[in-house]
Amino acid sequence: MNPAATPADTSFTASDFHALGRKYDIRYCFPEAGHSASRPVLRGRVREQSLASGFQLTLSDVQVLSPYESRSAGASDLFICSVLEGQLDFCVGHQSYALQPGMALSLCLKQAQPVTVYHRAEQHLRTLTLACPQRLPENAPLSQLLEQLTASDMPQLWRLSPALHQQLNEQPSRSSMDTADRLVLEGLALQLLGQHGQQQAQQPLTVNKKLSPAESSRLHALHAQIIAAPEAPYELATLAQQTAMSGSSLRSKFRDLFGEPLFDFIRRQRLTKAHALLASGHAIEHTAYICGYRHASNFTTAFKRQFGYSPGRLLRQT
């Protein structure tokens, strides 16, 4: 989801992004009103490296100057994005994922199911992405591992190990690399793939010693219910009764299991659905109603706080 490699600090404009999008099958949107094609969107360094394994690794160290969105139009058997600093908000269908420092998201990019990434303005963003641009040959060293890693099409959100997170943070953002630098990047890519495989096998969302299997099952059912119908009028007392917990216990255990407060998750899922509806041409008032907001003004305030721009600006860009 990042621009091509640059030799030094560089400013990227909307025109630059659109040119790169045509090359890499990515669509970009700049929802700020009156955004000029020549106005800088971000500034910094992006280093891209083709690995001997067949994967493409990208290190980004940039300052986001204006909010923008990227939407995948191509396909990849495996795409892993890890955030070292800043935050990225992914949307896959109607499900959203907030990537904060030390977190990674693994998914399969499909043309039939585009992935949208929201880049918030006024933040220093450092990321490492690893992508398999096309299916590896059967005799490639990692082809068998890739087949195992992509056995499930479900996106997977997970945490980097502290050791790997530190190693990734220590990677310089300079553009020139010697043989030793490239070997280090190969090693980091293998570690990232290995940890993804371990997390996949362990099913990390269910690993929580504070929860009984029954509690975990009920919380996962609630999580899936909210994703399926975020607009429903959820109340703490009703949800606590549904999960056989007290209100305070539900709040605490939901946050421990999924890494996000319950009602923050509900709000984010509603706004993600609202964004998709607006992008497809729905009116603001109708979208607010569909997504569970009684007043369009409250919806507009929440939407702008989440994405950094108003629903009206998104409509004008659509």
C-alpha positions in Angstrom: 0.0 0.0 0.0 3.1 2.3 -0.1 4.7 4.3 -2.8 7.8 3.0 -4.6 11.3 3.3 -3.1 12.9 6.7 -3.0 16.6 7.7 -2.5 16.0 10.3 0.2 13.3 12.3 1.9 10.7 13.0 -0.8 7.3 14.7 -1.0 4.5 12.7 -2.6 1.6 14.5 -4.2 -1.8 13.2 -5.2 -0.5 13.1 -8.8 2.4 10.9 -7.7 0.0 8.6 -5.9 -2.3 8.2 -8.9 0.7 7.4 -11.1 1.9 4.8 -8.7 -1.6 3.4 -8.3 -1.8 2.6 -12.0 1.5 0.8 -11.7 0.7 -1.2 -8.6 -3.1 -1.7 -8.9 -4.0 0.6 -6.0 -6.7 3.3 -6.0 -6.2 6.4 -3.9 -8.7 8.9 -2.5 -7.9 12.3 -1.0 -11.1 13.4 0.9 -10.0 16.9 2.0 -12.0 19.6 0.3 -10.1 21.4 -2.4 -7.2 19.1 -2.3 -4.8 20.1 -5.0 -3.1 17.4 -7.2 0.2 19.2 -6.5 -0.2 19.5 -2.8 2.1 17.2 -0.7 0.3 14.3 0.9 3.2 12.8 2.7 6.9 13.3 3.1 9.7 10.8 4.0 11.5 7.7 2.9 10.2 4.5 1.5 12.5 1.6 0.8 11.4 -1.3 -1.4 13.3 -4.6 -1.7 12.7 -7.7 -3.8 13.7 -10.7 -1.7 15.3 -13.9 -3.0 12.3 -15.7 -1.6 10.0 -14.0 -4.1 8.4 -11.7 -1.6 8.4 -7.9 -1.8 9.4 -6.0 1.4 8.7 -2.3 1.9 9.9 -0.1 4.8 8.2 3.2 5.1 9.3 6.1 7.4 7.0 9.1 6.5 5.1 12.0 7.9 1.5 12.0 6.7 0.5 15.6 5.9 -3.0 15.1 4.6 -5.5 12.2 5.1 -5.8 9.7 2.3 -7.1 6.3 1.6 -5.7 3.4 -0.5 -7.9 0.7 -2.0 -6.4 -2.5 -3.4 -7.3 -3.5 -6.9 -5.0 -6.4 -7.4 -4.4 -9.7 -5.8 -1.7 -11.3 -3.5 -1.6 -14.7 -1.9 -0.3 -13.2 1.3 0.0 -9.6 2.4 1.4 -8.7 5.9 1.4 -5.2 7.2 3.2 -4.4 10.5 3.0 -1.0 12.2 6.1 0.3 14.1 4.8 3.9 14.7 1.5 5.6 14.1 -1.8 3.9 13.2 -3.4 2.4 10.1 -7.1 1.5 9.9 -7.9 -1.4 7.5 -11.3 -2.2 6.2 -12.0 -5.7 4.7 -15.6 -5.9 3.6 -17.6 -4.5 6.6 -14.9 -5.5 9.1 -12.3 -3.1 10.4 -8.9 -3.5 12.0 -7.0 -0.8 13.8 -3.2 -1.4 13.6 -1.2 0.3 16.3 2.6 0.0 17.0 3.7 -3.6 17.5 0.7 -5.1 15.6 0.5 -6.9 12.3 -2.4 -7.8 10.0 -2.1 -10.8 7.6 -4.6 -11.2 4.7 -5.1 -12.5 1.2 -5.7 -9.7 -1.3 -8.5 -10.5 -3.8 -9.8 -8.4 -6.7 -13.3 -9.4 -5.7 -12.8 -8.1 -2.2 -10.8 -4.8 -2.1 -9.0 -3.8 1.1 -9.2 -0.1 2.1 -6.6 1.5 4.3 -7.2 4.8 6.0 -4.1 7.0 6.7 -4.6 9.6 9.3 -3.1 13.1 8.9 -0.5 14.7 11.2 1.2 11.5 12.2 4.6 10.0 11.9 4.0 6.6 10.3 6.6 3.8 10.1 5.6 0.4 8.6 7.0 -2.8 7.2 5.0 -4.7 4.7 5.6 -8.1 3.1 3.8 -9.2 0.0 3.8 -12.1 -2.3 3.0 -10.4 -5.6 2.2 -13.7 -7.4 2.1 -17.4 -6.7 5.5 -18.8 -6.0 6.8 -21.6 -8.2 6.3 -25.1 -6.8 10.0 -25.5 -6.3 10.5 -22.2 -4.6 11.9 -22.5 -1.0 8.9 -21.0 0.7 6.1 -22.4 -1.6 5.1 -25.1 0.8 5.1 -22.7 3.8 3.0 -20.1 1.8 0.5 -22.8 1.0 0.1 -23.5 4.7 -0.1 -19.8 5.7 -2.8 -19.1 3.1 -5.0 -22.1 4.0 -7.5 -19.7 5.6 -8.8 -16.7 3.8 -9.7 -14.9 7.0 -7.7 -11.8 7.9 -5.6 -12.3 11.1 -4.7 -9.5 13.5 -1.7 -10.3 15.8 1.1 -8.8 17.9 4.7 -8.9 16.9 7.0 -10.5 19.5 8.9 -7.9 21.5 12.2 -9.1 20.0 11.1 -8.8 16.4 9.4 -5.5 17.1 12.7 -4.1 18.4 14.7 -5.5 15.4 12.2 -3.9 13.0 12.5 -0.6 14.8 16.3 -0.7 14.5 16.2 -0.9 10.7 17.6 2.2 9.2 15.5 4.0 6.6 18.5 4.8 4.3 17.9 4.0 0.6 21.3 2.4 -0.3 21.9 -1.1 0.9 24.8 -3.5 0.7 24.8 -7.3 0.8 24.7 -7.4 4.6 21.6 -5.1 4.7 19.8 -7.3 2.2 20.6 -10.4 4.2 19.2 -8.7 7.4 16.0 -7.9 5.5 15.7 -11.5 4.3 16.0 -12.7 7.9 13.4 -10.3 9.1 11.0 -11.4 6.4 11.5 -15.0 7.4 10.9 -14.1 11.1 7.7 -12.3 10.1 6.4 -15.3 8.1 7.4 -17.6 10.9 5.5 -15.6 13.6 2.5 -15.4 11.4 2.5 -19.2 11.1 2.8 -19.6 14.9 0.0 -17.1 15.6 -2.2 -18.8 13.0 -1.6 -22.2 14.7 -2.2 -20.8 18.2 -5.4 -18.9 17.3 -4.2 -15.9 19.4 -7.6 -14.3 19.9 -8.7 -17.3 22.1 -5.5 -17.4 24.2 -6.4 -15.6 27.5 -5.8 -17.3 30.8 -8.3 -15.0 32.5 -11.2 -16.5 30.5 -12.9 -19.8 30.7 -13.6 -21.6 27.4 -17.3 -20.8 27.8 -16.6 -17.1 28.4 -14.3 -17.0 25.4 -16.9 -18.6 23.2 -19.6 -16.1 24.3 -17.3 -13.1 23.7 -16.4 -14.4 20.3 -20.0 -14.8 19.5 -20.7 -11.3 20.6 -17.8 -10.0 18.5 -19.1 -11.7 15.4 -22.6 -10.4 16.1 -21.4 -6.8 16.3 -19.5 -7.2 13.0 -22.6 -8.6 11.3 -24.9 -5.9 12.7 -23.0 -2.9 14.1 -26.1 -0.7 13.8 -28.1 -2.6 16.4 -29.0 -0.6 19.6 -26.5 -2.3 21.9 -26.9 -1.6 25.7 -24.4 -2.7 28.3 -27.0 -4.4 30.6 -28.5 -6.4 27.7 -25.0 -7.5 26.4 -23.9 -8.4 30.0 -27.0 -10.6 30.3 -26.4 -12.2 26.9 -22.8 -13.1 27.9 -23.6 -14.1 31.4 -21.3 -11.5 32.9 -21.6 -8.3 34.9 -21.3 -5.1 33.0 -17.9 -4.3 34.4 -16.6 -7.8 33.8 -17.9 -7.7 30.2 -16.1 -4.4 29.5 -12.8 -5.7 31.1 -12.8 -9.1 29.5 -13.8 -7.9 26.0 -10.9 -5.4 26.1 -8.5 -8.0 27.3 -9.5 -10.5 24.6 -9.8 -8.1 21.6 -7.5 -5.3 22.6 -10.2 -2.6 22.3 -13.0 -1.3 24.6 -16.4 -2.8 23.7 -18.2 0.4 22.8 -15.2 1.8 20.9 -15.3 -1.4 18.8 -19.1 -1.0 18.2 -18.6 2.7 17.1 -15.7 1.8 14.8 -17.7 -1.0 13.2 -20.6 1.4 12.6 -18.4 4.1 11.1 -16.6 1.6 8.9 -20.0 0.4 7.5 -21.0 4.1 7.1 -17.8 4.8 5.1 -18.6 2.0 2.7 -22.2 3.2 2.3 -21.1 6.8 1.6 -18.4 5.7 -0.8 -21.1 3.9 -2.8 -23.2 7.0 -3.0 -25.7 6.9 -0.1 -26.9 10.2 1.4 -25.5 11.3 4.8 -28.8 11.3 6.6 -29.8 7.8 5.2 -26.3 6.4 6.1 -26.5 7.8 9.6 -29.9 6.1 10.1 -28.8 2.8 8.7 -25.7 2.8 10.9 -27.6 3.4 14.2 -27.3 7.1 14.6 -30.5 9.0 15.5 -29.1 12.4 14.5 -27.0 13.2 11.4 -25.0 15.8 13.4 -23.8 13.2 15.9 -22.9 10.9 13.1 -21.0 13.7 11.3 -19.0 14.5 14.5 -18.2 10.8 15.1 -17.2 10.2 11.5 -14.9 13.2 11.4 -13.2 12.2 14.7 -12.6 8.7 13.3 -11.4 9.5 9.8 -10.2 13.1 10.0 -12.7 14.5 7.5 -16.4 14.9 7.2 -18.9 12.6 5.4 -19.6 15.5 3.0 -16.0 15.6 1.9 -16.0 11.9 1.2 -19.2 12.2 -0.9 -17.7 15.0 -2.9 -14.7 12.8 -3.7 -16.9 9.8 -4.7 
